[in-house]
Amino acid sequence: MIFEQHQFRSPDIKGVRLFNNALRCGLIRQPYRDVENHFVTDQYALVLITGGRAEYTGPSGKKWQLREGDLFQRFPGEPHSVRFHPGCSRAYLAVPAEVLALLKLTESSFIQNPVHRLGRRPDLEEEFSKLLRLSETENELFSLLVSYQSLIARCIQCASDCISPASPEGRMRLAAELLSDPDCTLGLEELAETLEMNYHSFRRQFLSWSGSSPGQYRIKGRIERAQQLLLRPGSSVGLTAEQLGYEDIYSFSRQFKKVCGISPGQFIKKTRT
């Protein structure tokens, strides 16, 4: 068995390449921007976004905005581009192109769409971690290939289990994703229109579904994200306010204190002492 530890700029990246690169898997937590322009592989690969954001551009030029819980496929011989934003983390596996040929025989709709929105799946991320641990110790090709194919089947099952965005549950899940997205600039009424609902019906259903109004849910998500950013080395109140789209540091500090009971500056001091 050939084992290779990836050496990238971040210490939070590790993976294995086995049997002359026939099988690959790994976990990447990249604090820097990473861009793959016109990337081509001779393998079939799955990449699960486990945190942060990315942008995928397929061979046709169609673009998908990716967030945590999204999974995209790399098809052998098909050029595509991926822009991973700073802080984006992902899990991946790659297998010989022949595995994709077998999937095509099943006429699965999974491979017809390069991107699938699975929603946040810590259980699936853990399965990628288990596969990495197995790959570091197992030296039997057949056993490993079965394990890789089993995880592919698991991803396909997760995609088929996803609730349609057109259903009431699907609409609420999509609303929660958009409200949690710091780059989403839609107002609440615009968001309701996107979901093909009137605002009052949307607000009532979302409150029943989540326990919070859409506005409260968005604020809570932004403040939780602010706390994560403020914990990073070198972070500042001003930079965090800018990253989260606040008009100025004062409105950010005011909302942060209203939710947390302390100012962002006090939060930094409290968590770094």
HUGIQUI-V451855 format. One record per pair of residues at least 12 apart in sequence whose ideal C-beta (glycine too) atoms are under 10 Angstrom apart, sorted by sequence separation. I is the first residue (numbers start at 0). J is the second residue. If there is no record, write none. Layout:
BEGIN
i={I | I}
j={J | J}
END
This chain:
BEGIN
i={2 | 3 | 4 | 13 | 14 | 52 | 53 | 134 | 178 | 186 | 201 | 202 | 227 | 228 | 236 | 239 | 240 | 243 | 251 | 252 | 2 | 3 | 12 | 13 | 14 | 52 | 53 | 130 | 133 | 134 | 174 | 177 | 188 | 191 | 226 | 235 | 252 | 1 | 2 | 3 | 12 | 13 | 51 | 52 | 53 | 55 | 57 | 133 | 187 | 188 | 191 | 225 | 228 | 237 | 240 | 0 | 1 | 2 | 11 | 12 | 13 | 51 | 52 | 57 | 187 | 190 | 198 | 224 | 225 | 228 | 236 | 237 | 240 | 248 | 1 | 11 | 12 | 50 | 51 | 53 | 55 | 58 | 65 | 130 | 174 | 177 | 236 | 239 | 0 | 1 | 3 | 11 | 12 | 23 | 48 | 50 | 52 | 55 | 57 | 65 | 129 | 130 | 173 | 174 | 177 | 225 | 0 | 1 | 5 | 9 | 10 | 11 | 35 | 38 | 48 | 49 | 50 | 53 | 55 | 58 | 59 | 62 | 63 | 65 | 66 | 71 | 73 | 75 | 187 | 224 | 225 | 1 | 9 | 11 | 23 | 27 | 37 | 39 | 46 | 48 | 49 | 58 | 65 | 70 | 75 | 130 | 174 | 224 | 236 | 1 | 3 | 5 | 7 | 9 | 10 | 22 | 24 | 33 | 34 | 35 | 36 | 47 | 48 | 49 | 57 | 58 | 59 | 60 | 62 | 67 | 69 | 70 | 71 | 73 | 75 | 76 | 126 | 130 | 173 | 174 | 225 | 4 | 5 | 8 | 9 | 20 | 21 | 23 | 24 | 26 | 28 | 30 | 35 | 37 | 47 | 48 | 57 | 58 | 66 | 67 | 70 | 75 | 129 | 170 | 173 | 222 | 0 | 5 | 7 | 8 | 9 | 20 | 27 | 28 | 29 | 47 | 48 | 56 | 57 | 58 | 65 | 67 | 74 | 75 | 174 | 191 | 221 | 8 | 26 | 28 | 46 | 47 | 48 | 56 | 57 | 75 | 126 | 127 | 170 | 171 | 190 | 220 | 221 | 240 | 7 | 9 | 46 | 47 | 55 | 56 | 65 | 75 | 126 | 170 | 221 | 239 | 8 | 45 | 46 | 55 | 56 | 74 | 75 | 169 | 170 | 187 | 188 | 7 | 45 | 46 | 54 | 55 | 56 | 73 | 127 | 170 | 187 | 225 | 229 | 236 | 237 | 44 | 45 | 46 | 54 | 55 | 72 | 123 | 126 | 127 | 167 | 174 | 178 | 187 | 190 | 236 | 44 | 45 | 53 | 54 | 55 | 126 | 235 | 236 | 239 | 43 | 44 | 53 | 54 | 165 | 167 | 222 | 225 | 226 | 234 | 235 | 43 | 44 | 52 | 53 | 54 | 123 | 164 | 165 | 171 | 174 | 175 | 187 | 221 | 225 | 236 | 42 | 43 | 44 | 52 | 53 | 122 | 123 | 126 | 170 | 174 | 178 | 236 | 42 | 43 | 51 | 52 | 222 | 226 | 235 | 40 | 42 | 51 | 52 | 54 | 90 | 120 | 171 | 175 | 178 | 221 | 222 | 225 | 226 | 234 | 39 | 40 | 41 | 42 | 51 | 52 | 53 | 79 | 90 | 92 | 120 | 123 | 170 | 171 | 174 | 175 | 183 | 221 | 222 | 225 | 229 | 38 | 39 | 40 | 41 | 46 | 48 | 51 | 52 | 53 | 89 | 90 | 92 | 122 | 170 | 174 | 178 | 222 | 223 | 228 | 229 | 39 | 40 | 50 | 51 | 53 | 74 | 77 | 88 | 90 | 91 | 171 | 172 | 175 | 177 | 178 | 181 | 218 | 222 | 223 | 230 | 39 | 40 | 46 | 50 | 51 | 72 | 90 | 117 | 120 | 167 | 171 | 178 | 179 | 180 | 218 | 221 | 222 | 226 | 229 | 230 | 35 | 39 | 40 | 49 | 50 | 51 | 72 | 89 | 90 | 92 | 170 | 171 | 175 | 178 | 179 | 225 | 229 | 38 | 39 | 40 | 48 | 49 | 50 | 70 | 74 | 92 | 115 | 118 | 174 | 178 | 181 | 218 | 219 | 232 | 38 | 39 | 48 | 49 | 72 | 73 | 90 | 91 | 115 | 117 | 168 | 177 | 178 | 179 | 180 | 181 | 218 | 226 | 230 | 37 | 38 | 47 | 48 | 49 | 71 | 72 | 90 | 117 | 167 | 175 | 178 | 179 | 222 | 225 | 226 | 229 | 230 | 36 | 37 | 38 | 47 | 48 | 71 | 72 | 92 | 109 | 115 | 116 | 118 | 174 | 175 | 178 | 179 | 229 | 36 | 37 | 38 | 46 | 47 | 70 | 71 | 72 | 109 | 115 | 117 | 118 | 174 | 178 | 181 | 215 | 35 | 36 | 46 | 47 | 70 | 71 | 114 | 115 | 117 | 118 | 179 | 180 | 181 | 226 | 35 | 36 | 45 | 46 | 47 | 69 | 70 | 107 | 109 | 110 | 116 | 175 | 179 | 34 | 35 | 36 | 45 | 46 | 69 | 70 | 98 | 102 | 109 | 112 | 115 | 34 | 35 | 44 | 45 | 46 | 68 | 69 | 70 | 101 | 108 | 109 | 181 | 33 | 34 | 35 | 44 | 45 | 68 | 69 | 107 | 109 | 116 | 33 | 34 | 43 | 44 | 45 | 63 | 65 | 68 | 69 | 94 | 95 | 98 | 102 | 109 | 32 | 33 | 34 | 42 | 43 | 44 | 63 | 64 | 66 | 67 | 68 | 70 | 94 | 98 | 102 | 105 | 108 | 109 | 32 | 33 | 42 | 43 | 63 | 65 | 67 | 68 | 107 | 108 | 31 | 32 | 33 | 41 | 42 | 43 | 61 | 62 | 67 | 68 | 95 | 99 | 107 | 31 | 32 | 40 | 42 | 43 | 61 | 63 | 66 | 67 | 68 | 70 | 94 | 98 | 102 | 29 | 31 | 32 | 33 | 41 | 42 | 43 | 59 | 92 | 93 | 94 | 118 | 29 | 30 | 31 | 32 | 41 | 42 | 43 | 44 | 57 | 58 | 68 | 92 | 118 | 27 | 29 | 30 | 31 | 33 | 40 | 42 | 43 | 57 | 68 | 92 | 94 | 116 | 119 | 29 | 30 | 42 | 43 | 56 | 57 | 67 | 94 | 116 | 118 | 119 | 28 | 29 | 30 | 43 | 55 | 92 | 118 | 28 | 29 | 43 | 55 | 92 | 27 | 28 | 29 | 90 | 116 | 119 | 184 | 27 | 28 | 181 | 183 | 26 | 27 | 28 | 92 | 181 | 182 | 26 | 27 | 181 | 25 | 26 | 27 | 25 | 26 | 24 | 25 | 48 | 24 | 25 | 43 | 23 | 24 | 25 | 47 | 48 | 23 | 24 | 48 | 50 | 22 | 23 | 24 | 45 | 47 | 49 | 22 | 23 | 49 | 21 | 22 | 49 | 20 | 21 | 22 | 47 | 21 | 49 | 50 | 20 | 49 | 12 | 14 | 21 | 22 | 47 | 48 | 11 | 14 | 16 | 18 | 47 | 14 | 49 | 14 | 47 | 49 | 72 | 47 | 46 | 45 | 72 | 70 | 70 | 70 | 70 | 68 | 68 | 26 | 84 | 26 | 25 | 26 | 45 | 24 | 47 | 24 | 26 | 68 | 25 | 26 | 45 | 24 | 25 | 45 | 24 | 44 | 47 | 69 | 22 | 24 | 43 | 68 | 24 | 25 | 45 | 67 | 24 | 45 | 47 | 66 | 23 | 24 | 66 | 22 | 67 | 66 | 66 | 15 | 15 | 64 | 66 | 14 | 15 | 17 | 66 | 13 | 15 | 16 | 17 | 22 | 64 | 15 | 21 | 24 | 64 | 14 | 15 | 17 | 18 | 14 | 17 | 22 | 13 | 18 | 21 | 22 | 24 | 17 | 21 | 24 | 22 | 23 | 18 | 22 | 17 | 18 | 21 | 24 | 17 | 15 | 52 | 52 | 17 | 52 | 4 | 2 | 2 | 0 | 2 | 0 | 0 | 2 | 0 | 1 | 0 | 0 | 0 | 86 | 86 | 0 | 86 | 85 | 50 | 30}
j={14 | 15 | 16 | 25 | 26 | 64 | 65 | 146 | 190 | 198 | 213 | 214 | 239 | 240 | 248 | 251 | 252 | 255 | 263 | 264 | 15 | 16 | 25 | 26 | 27 | 65 | 66 | 143 | 146 | 147 | 187 | 190 | 201 | 204 | 239 | 248 | 265 | 15 | 16 | 17 | 26 | 27 | 65 | 66 | 67 | 69 | 71 | 147 | 201 | 202 | 205 | 239 | 242 | 251 | 254 | 15 | 16 | 17 | 26 | 27 | 28 | 66 | 67 | 72 | 202 | 205 | 213 | 239 | 240 | 243 | 251 | 252 | 255 | 263 | 17 | 27 | 28 | 66 | 67 | 69 | 71 | 74 | 81 | 146 | 190 | 193 | 252 | 255 | 17 | 18 | 20 | 28 | 29 | 40 | 65 | 67 | 69 | 72 | 74 | 82 | 146 | 147 | 190 | 191 | 194 | 242 | 18 | 19 | 23 | 27 | 28 | 29 | 53 | 56 | 66 | 67 | 68 | 71 | 73 | 76 | 77 | 80 | 81 | 83 | 84 | 89 | 91 | 93 | 205 | 242 | 243 | 20 | 28 | 30 | 42 | 46 | 56 | 58 | 65 | 67 | 68 | 77 | 84 | 89 | 94 | 149 | 193 | 243 | 255 | 21 | 23 | 25 | 27 | 29 | 30 | 42 | 44 | 53 | 54 | 55 | 56 | 67 | 68 | 69 | 77 | 78 | 79 | 80 | 82 | 87 | 89 | 90 | 91 | 93 | 95 | 96 | 146 | 150 | 193 | 194 | 245 | 25 | 26 | 29 | 30 | 41 | 42 | 44 | 45 | 47 | 49 | 51 | 56 | 58 | 68 | 69 | 78 | 79 | 87 | 88 | 91 | 96 | 150 | 191 | 194 | 243 | 22 | 27 | 29 | 30 | 31 | 42 | 49 | 50 | 51 | 69 | 70 | 78 | 79 | 80 | 87 | 89 | 96 | 97 | 196 | 213 | 243 | 31 | 49 | 51 | 69 | 70 | 71 | 79 | 80 | 98 | 149 | 150 | 193 | 194 | 213 | 243 | 244 | 263 | 31 | 33 | 70 | 71 | 79 | 80 | 89 | 99 | 150 | 194 | 245 | 263 | 33 | 70 | 71 | 80 | 81 | 99 | 100 | 194 | 195 | 212 | 213 | 33 | 71 | 72 | 80 | 81 | 82 | 99 | 153 | 196 | 213 | 251 | 255 | 262 | 263 | 71 | 72 | 73 | 81 | 82 | 99 | 150 | 153 | 154 | 194 | 201 | 205 | 214 | 217 | 263 | 72 | 73 | 81 | 82 | 83 | 154 | 263 | 264 | 267 | 72 | 73 | 82 | 83 | 194 | 196 | 251 | 254 | 255 | 263 | 264 | 73 | 74 | 82 | 83 | 84 | 153 | 194 | 195 | 201 | 204 | 205 | 217 | 251 | 255 | 266 | 73 | 74 | 75 | 83 | 84 | 153 | 154 | 157 | 201 | 205 | 209 | 267 | 74 | 75 | 83 | 84 | 254 | 258 | 267 | 73 | 75 | 84 | 85 | 87 | 123 | 153 | 204 | 208 | 211 | 254 | 255 | 258 | 259 | 267 | 73 | 74 | 75 | 76 | 85 | 86 | 87 | 113 | 124 | 126 | 154 | 157 | 204 | 205 | 208 | 209 | 217 | 255 | 256 | 259 | 263 | 73 | 74 | 75 | 76 | 81 | 83 | 86 | 87 | 88 | 124 | 125 | 127 | 157 | 205 | 209 | 213 | 257 | 258 | 263 | 264 | 75 | 76 | 86 | 87 | 89 | 110 | 113 | 124 | 126 | 127 | 207 | 208 | 211 | 213 | 214 | 217 | 254 | 258 | 259 | 266 | 76 | 77 | 83 | 87 | 88 | 109 | 127 | 154 | 157 | 204 | 208 | 215 | 216 | 217 | 255 | 258 | 259 | 263 | 266 | 267 | 73 | 77 | 78 | 87 | 88 | 89 | 110 | 127 | 128 | 130 | 208 | 209 | 213 | 216 | 217 | 263 | 267 | 77 | 78 | 79 | 87 | 88 | 89 | 109 | 113 | 131 | 154 | 157 | 213 | 217 | 220 | 257 | 258 | 271 | 78 | 79 | 88 | 89 | 112 | 113 | 130 | 131 | 155 | 157 | 208 | 217 | 218 | 219 | 220 | 221 | 258 | 266 | 270 | 78 | 79 | 88 | 89 | 90 | 112 | 113 | 131 | 158 | 208 | 216 | 219 | 220 | 263 | 266 | 267 | 270 | 271 | 78 | 79 | 80 | 89 | 90 | 113 | 114 | 134 | 151 | 157 | 158 | 160 | 216 | 217 | 220 | 221 | 271 | 79 | 80 | 81 | 89 | 90 | 113 | 114 | 115 | 152 | 158 | 160 | 161 | 217 | 221 | 224 | 258 | 79 | 80 | 90 | 91 | 114 | 115 | 158 | 159 | 161 | 162 | 223 | 224 | 225 | 270 | 80 | 81 | 90 | 91 | 92 | 114 | 115 | 152 | 154 | 155 | 161 | 220 | 224 | 80 | 81 | 82 | 91 | 92 | 115 | 116 | 144 | 148 | 155 | 158 | 161 | 81 | 82 | 91 | 92 | 93 | 115 | 116 | 117 | 148 | 155 | 156 | 228 | 81 | 82 | 83 | 92 | 93 | 116 | 117 | 155 | 157 | 164 | 82 | 83 | 92 | 93 | 94 | 112 | 114 | 117 | 118 | 143 | 144 | 147 | 151 | 158 | 82 | 83 | 84 | 92 | 93 | 94 | 113 | 114 | 116 | 117 | 118 | 120 | 144 | 148 | 152 | 155 | 158 | 159 | 83 | 84 | 93 | 94 | 114 | 116 | 118 | 119 | 158 | 159 | 83 | 84 | 85 | 93 | 94 | 95 | 113 | 114 | 119 | 120 | 147 | 151 | 159 | 84 | 85 | 93 | 95 | 96 | 114 | 116 | 119 | 120 | 121 | 123 | 147 | 151 | 155 | 83 | 85 | 86 | 87 | 95 | 96 | 97 | 113 | 146 | 147 | 148 | 172 | 84 | 85 | 86 | 87 | 96 | 97 | 98 | 99 | 112 | 113 | 123 | 147 | 173 | 83 | 85 | 86 | 87 | 89 | 96 | 98 | 99 | 113 | 124 | 148 | 150 | 172 | 175 | 86 | 87 | 99 | 100 | 113 | 114 | 124 | 151 | 173 | 175 | 176 | 86 | 87 | 88 | 101 | 113 | 150 | 176 | 87 | 88 | 102 | 114 | 151 | 87 | 88 | 89 | 150 | 176 | 179 | 244 | 88 | 89 | 242 | 244 | 88 | 89 | 90 | 154 | 243 | 244 | 89 | 90 | 244 | 89 | 90 | 91 | 90 | 91 | 90 | 91 | 114 | 91 | 92 | 110 | 91 | 92 | 93 | 115 | 116 | 92 | 93 | 117 | 119 | 92 | 93 | 94 | 115 | 117 | 119 | 93 | 94 | 120 | 93 | 94 | 121 | 93 | 94 | 95 | 120 | 95 | 123 | 124 | 95 | 124 | 88 | 90 | 97 | 98 | 123 | 124 | 88 | 91 | 93 | 95 | 124 | 92 | 127 | 93 | 126 | 128 | 151 | 127 | 127 | 127 | 154 | 154 | 155 | 157 | 158 | 157 | 161 | 124 | 182 | 127 | 127 | 128 | 147 | 127 | 150 | 128 | 130 | 172 | 130 | 131 | 150 | 130 | 131 | 151 | 131 | 151 | 154 | 176 | 130 | 132 | 151 | 176 | 133 | 134 | 154 | 176 | 134 | 155 | 157 | 176 | 134 | 135 | 177 | 134 | 179 | 179 | 180 | 130 | 131 | 180 | 182 | 131 | 132 | 134 | 183 | 131 | 133 | 134 | 135 | 140 | 182 | 134 | 140 | 143 | 183 | 134 | 135 | 137 | 138 | 135 | 138 | 143 | 135 | 140 | 143 | 144 | 146 | 140 | 144 | 147 | 146 | 147 | 143 | 147 | 143 | 144 | 147 | 150 | 144 | 143 | 180 | 181 | 147 | 182 | 135 | 134 | 135 | 134 | 136 | 135 | 136 | 138 | 137 | 138 | 138 | 139 | 140 | 227 | 228 | 143 | 231 | 242 | 227 | 231}
END
